[in-house]
Amino acid sequence: MQFDFNEQQAEFRAEARRFLAAECPPARVRGAIEAKQFDRALWQGVAEMGFLGIAIPEQHGGLGLGYLELCAVAEEFGRAIAPLPILSSVYLASEAIVSFGSPGQQAAWLPRLAAGAAIGCLAAAEGERLNEGALRVTFANGRLDGVKTPVLDGDIADVAIVLAKDGDATSLVLVDLTQPEVTRTRLDTVDPSRGYAELSFAGAAGERLGERGEGWAMYQTLLDRAAVLVAFEQIGGADRALEMARDYALERMAFGRQIGSFQAIKHMLADMYVAATLARSNAYYGAWALSTGAAELPQAAATARVSATNAFRHCAKNNIQVHGGMGFTWQMDCHLFYRRAQQLALALGSQPDWEEKLVSRLAAVNEPIA
């Protein structure tokens, strides 16, 4: 049984690592934070490598590959903490249009998304814990009204997949964000390399994605699929944070010894390794379920999400601790990983929400047969 990427997928991952190491070093991430501006040149370079269209069919300008290739590349975006809307545009918006869009919607948007000419996002949250029965954004007579906040990458996106109340039902609505009936307000967050915004709709034109009333179920499916892909980003970030901590522990001297020789540091690094390794195992389980369309995807996605979130936050925090007083300064890169770990921990819903999903889904699977 194969428990790792095959040779072709591993080479695809290696190519992504080479590209991002050359084109997206930490200095470029810092530049995006300092400039508070989206790096379109880097985005276009990623598009030219074909990474934005990995899971988009060839007839719509993509590579027509599978989820395993996308998982492999996602890990490298996590290692590089790339300041790009990969999660929003690739894992969520493109996936929604591929899975639920009409032929016309696919023809209109997928080639642009694959080429990096357009950026997509998902607008679901409304400022509090999301609940289908409490949605306030409405869709009626082809028009969308209300406010979505916070919306990841909503400040730069061209198209949004909006979760909205559609009469007495819930639907996903495809909305062109360039129309004047849409107002954006940028929001400040812990990770300025990724933008958030408040989107206000005042009679904005939209069209249903999929059938009326299927919005909530489609939204949950999108979250599960994205959770697996984000888990790979998180283990990529966790692994890189662990490497940074290890390298510093071997370089830094105290009392005439490498600090890595002290038991406290050894234990810290060992704990980081265990957390990252466990998360990788769970992410591979999620990748298998995602790529095969297995019925186990809901519980596999929740398992991968919870494990990877814990691992990245743990490794990012301990990386700062290993670096000591230096770790808290702007001079070191530790804070870049800590910021991204916190941002990804909330990007698809909070950790308690996913823990609740995991428990309920495992309980449902293990219910005794009457």
C-alpha positions in Angstrom: 0.0 0.0 0.0 1.3 3.5 -0.9 1.5 5.9 2.0 3.4 8.7 0.2 3.3 10.7 -3.0 4.4 8.8 -6.1 7.4 9.8 -8.1 5.6 12.2 -10.4 3.8 13.9 -7.5 7.0 14.2 -5.6 8.7 15.8 -8.5 5.8 18.2 -8.9 6.3 19.1 -5.2 10.1 19.5 -5.7 9.5 21.9 -8.6 7.2 24.0 -6.5 9.8 24.1 -3.7 12.5 25.2 -6.1 10.3 27.9 -7.6 9.1 29.3 -4.2 12.6 29.2 -2.7 13.9 31.4 -5.5 10.9 33.6 -6.0 9.3 33.8 -2.5 12.0 34.0 0.2 11.0 35.5 3.6 12.2 38.9 2.4 9.4 38.9 -0.2 6.9 38.0 2.5 8.2 40.9 4.6 7.9 43.2 1.6 4.2 42.3 1.2 3.6 43.1 4.9 5.5 46.3 4.8 3.9 47.5 1.5 0.4 46.4 2.5 0.0 45.5 -1.1 -0.8 42.3 -3.0 2.3 40.9 -4.9 0.8 40.5 -8.4 4.1 39.7 -10.0 4.5 36.7 -7.7 0.9 35.7 -8.3 1.5 35.8 -12.1 4.6 33.7 -11.7 2.7 31.1 -9.8 0.0 31.1 -12.5 2.7 30.6 -15.2 4.0 27.6 -13.4 0.5 26.1 -13.7 -0.1 25.8 -9.9 -3.4 27.7 -10.0 -5.0 25.3 -12.4 -3.8 22.0 -11.1 -7.3 20.7 -10.4 -9.1 22.7 -13.1 -10.0 20.6 -16.3 -7.9 21.1 -19.3 -10.8 22.4 -21.4 -11.0 25.4 -19.0 -7.3 26.2 -19.1 -6.1 24.1 -16.2 -3.7 21.1 -16.0 -6.5 18.6 -15.3 -4.5 16.8 -12.6 -5.8 15.6 -9.3 -6.1 16.5 -5.6 -2.9 14.7 -4.7 -0.8 16.9 -6.9 -2.6 19.9 -5.4 -1.9 18.6 -1.9 1.8 18.3 -2.7 2.0 21.8 -4.0 -0.1 23.2 -1.0 2.6 21.9 1.3 5.2 24.0 -0.4 3.1 27.1 -0.3 2.9 26.5 3.5 6.6 26.2 3.8 7.1 29.4 2.0 4.2 31.1 3.9 3.5 32.6 0.5 1.5 35.9 0.7 -1.0 34.8 -2.0 -4.7 34.0 -2.1 -4.2 30.3 -2.8 -6.7 29.2 -0.2 -9.4 31.6 -1.4 -9.0 31.4 -5.1 -7.8 27.8 -5.7 -9.1 25.7 -2.8 -12.5 27.4 -2.4 -13.6 29.6 -5.4 -12.2 27.5 -8.2 -13.3 24.3 -6.5 -16.8 25.6 -6.0 -17.1 26.5 -9.7 -15.6 23.2 -10.9 -17.9 21.2 -8.6 -21.2 23.1 -8.7 -21.0 25.6 -11.6 -23.0 25.5 -14.8 -21.1 25.1 -18.1 -21.5 28.9 -18.7 -20.2 29.8 -15.3 -17.2 27.4 -15.7 -16.4 28.8 -19.2 -16.6 32.4 -17.9 -14.5 32.1 -14.8 -12.3 29.0 -14.7 -9.9 30.0 -17.5 -9.3 33.4 -15.8 -8.8 31.8 -12.4 -6.4 29.2 -13.8 -4.4 32.0 -15.6 -4.3 34.2 -12.5 -6.2 36.9 -14.4 -9.0 36.7 -11.8 -8.9 36.0 -8.1 -11.8 34.3 -6.2 -12.9 34.2 -2.6 -15.6 32.7 -0.4 -17.9 35.0 1.6 -19.7 33.2 4.3 -19.1 34.7 7.7 -21.2 37.6 9.0 -19.2 38.7 12.0 -20.2 36.0 14.5 -20.4 32.2 14.7 -21.9 31.1 11.4 -25.3 29.4 11.6 -27.5 28.6 8.6 -30.6 29.8 10.4 -29.1 33.2 11.3 -27.8 34.3 7.9 -28.7 37.9 7.2 -27.3 38.3 3.6 -30.2 37.8 1.2 -30.5 36.8 -2.5 -33.8 37.7 -4.3 -34.7 38.4 -7.9 -31.1 38.0 -8.9 -29.8 40.6 -6.4 -27.7 40.3 -3.3 -28.0 42.5 -0.2 -26.2 42.5 3.1 -22.7 42.5 4.6 -20.2 39.7 4.8 -17.2 40.0 7.2 -14.5 39.0 7.5 -13.8 37.8 4.0 -10.3 36.3 3.3 -8.8 38.0 0.3 -12.0 40.0 -0.2 -9.9 43.1 -0.7 -8.3 41.8 -3.9 -10.8 39.3 -5.3 -12.7 39.7 -8.6 -15.4 37.1 -7.9 -17.0 35.8 -4.7 -18.9 32.7 -3.8 -21.5 34.1 -1.3 -23.5 32.0 1.1 -26.9 33.7 1.3 -30.5 33.3 2.4 -32.6 32.6 -0.7 -36.2 32.9 0.4 -36.8 30.1 2.9 -33.7 28.3 1.7 -29.9 28.8 1.5 -27.9 29.1 -1.7 -24.4 29.8 -2.9 -24.4 32.8 -5.2 -21.7 33.7 -7.7 -21.0 37.5 -7.7 -18.7 39.7 -9.8 -17.1 41.9 -7.2 -16.1 44.6 -9.7 -19.6 46.0 -10.0 -20.4 49.3 -8.3 -23.0 47.7 -6.0 -20.2 46.1 -4.1 -18.2 48.0 -1.5 -15.1 46.7 0.2 -13.5 47.8 3.5 -10.0 46.4 4.3 -9.6 44.9 7.8 -6.4 44.6 9.8 -5.5 41.1 11.1 -2.6 39.4 12.8 -1.2 38.3 9.4 -0.9 41.4 7.1 0.5 39.3 4.3 -3.0 38.0 3.7 -5.8 40.5 3.3 -9.3 40.4 4.9 -12.2 42.7 4.0 -15.8 43.5 4.8 -17.9 43.2 1.7 -21.2 45.1 1.4 -23.7 44.2 -1.2 -26.4 46.8 -2.2 -28.5 45.1 -4.9 -25.4 43.5 -6.5 -26.2 41.2 -9.4 -25.5 37.5 -8.8 -26.4 34.1 -10.0 -26.9 30.8 -8.1 -24.2 28.3 -8.1 -25.9 25.0 -8.2 -29.5 24.5 -7.2 -31.5 26.7 -4.9 -31.5 25.3 -1.3 -28.3 23.3 -1.7 -26.1 26.1 -0.5 -25.4 24.9 3.0 -24.6 21.4 2.0 -22.3 22.6 -0.8 -20.6 25.0 1.6 -19.9 22.1 4.0 -18.4 20.1 1.2 -16.2 22.9 0.2 -14.9 23.3 3.7 -14.1 19.6 4.0 -12.1 19.6 0.8 -10.3 22.9 1.6 -9.6 21.6 5.1 -7.4 18.8 3.6 -5.5 21.2 1.4 -5.0 23.7 4.2 -3.8 20.9 6.4 -0.9 20.4 3.9 -0.1 24.1 4.0 0.0 23.8 7.8 2.3 20.8 7.9 4.5 22.6 5.4 4.7 25.6 7.8 5.1 23.3 10.8 8.0 21.4 9.2 9.8 24.7 8.2 9.3 26.1 11.7 10.8 22.9 13.2 13.8 23.2 10.8 14.4 26.8 11.8 14.3 25.9 15.5 16.7 22.9 15.0 19.2 24.9 12.9 19.2 27.8 15.5 19.7 25.3 18.3 22.8 23.9 16.6 24.2 27.3 15.9 23.5 29.2 19.1 26.1 28.8 21.9 25.4 29.3 25.6 27.8 28.5 28.5 30.2 27.0 25.9 27.7 24.6 24.5 25.2 24.4 21.7 21.8 25.2 23.2 20.5 22.1 21.4 22.5 20.0 23.8 20.3 21.2 26.7 17.5 18.8 27.7 14.8 21.5 27.7 15.5 22.3 24.1 15.8 18.7 23.1 12.3 18.0 24.6 10.9 21.0 22.9 12.2 20.0 19.5 11.0 16.4 20.1 7.5 17.6 20.9 7.5 19.7 17.7 8.6 16.7 15.6 5.9 14.4 17.1 3.1 17.0 16.5 4.2 17.6 12.9 4.6 13.9 12.1 1.2 13.1 13.5 -0.3 15.9 11.5 1.3 14.6 8.3 -0.1 11.2 8.9 -3.6 12.6 9.3 -3.2 14.9 6.3 -2.3 11.9 4.2 -5.5 10.2 5.3 -7.4 13.2 4.3 -5.6 13.3 0.9 -6.6 9.7 0.3 -10.2 10.4 1.1 -10.3 13.6 -1.0 -8.6 12.1 -4.0 -10.8 8.9 -4.1 -14.1 10.6 -3.2 -14.3 8.2 -0.2 -17.3 8.3 2.2 -14.8 8.9 5.0 -13.9 12.4 3.8 -16.0 14.3 6.5 -14.2 12.6 9.4 -10.8 12.5 7.6 -11.1 16.2 6.8 -11.9 17.1 10.4 -9.1 14.9 11.7 -6.6 16.5 9.3 -7.8 20.0 10.1 -7.6 19.6 13.9 -4.3 17.9 13.9 -2.6 20.2 11.4 -3.9 23.3 13.2 -2.5 22.1 16.5 0.8 21.2 14.9 1.4 24.4 13.1 0.5 26.6 16.1 2.6 24.4 18.4 5.7 24.5 16.1 5.4 28.2 15.3 5.1 29.1 19.0 8.0 26.8 20.1 10.2 28.1 17.2 10.0 31.5 18.9 10.8 30.0 22.3 13.9 28.2 20.9 15.1 31.5 19.5 14.7 33.1 22.9 14.6 36.9 23.1 15.6 37.1 19.5 12.6 35.1 18.4 10.2 37.9 19.3 11.9 40.6 17.2 11.1 41.8 13.7 14.7 40.8 12.7 13.9 37.1 12.9 11.5 35.3 10.6 9.8 33.3 13.4 6.9 35.8 13.7 6.0 35.2 10.0 5.2 31.6 10.8 3.4 32.4 14.0 1.2 35.0 12.2 0.4 32.5 9.4 -0.3 29.7 11.9 -2.9 31.9 13.7 -4.4 33.1 10.4 -4.9 29.6 9.0 -6.3 28.4 12.4 -9.3 30.6 11.8 -9.5 30.7 8.0 -12.1 27.9 7.7 -13.8 28.3 11.0 -12.5 28.1 14.5 -10.7 25.2 16.1 -13.5 24.5 18.5 -15.9 24.3 15.6 -13.7 21.7 13.9 -13.3 19.7 17.1 -17.0 19.6 17.5 -17.3 18.4 13.9 -14.7 15.7 14.5 -16.5 14.4 17.6 -19.9 14.4 16.0 -18.8 12.8 12.8 -16.8 10.0 14.6 -19.8 9.4 16.9 -22.1 9.1 13.9 -19.8 6.6 12.2 -19.5 4.5 15.4 -23.2 4.5 16.3 -24.2 0.9 17.2 -26.5 -0.8 14.7 -30.0 -1.3 16.3 
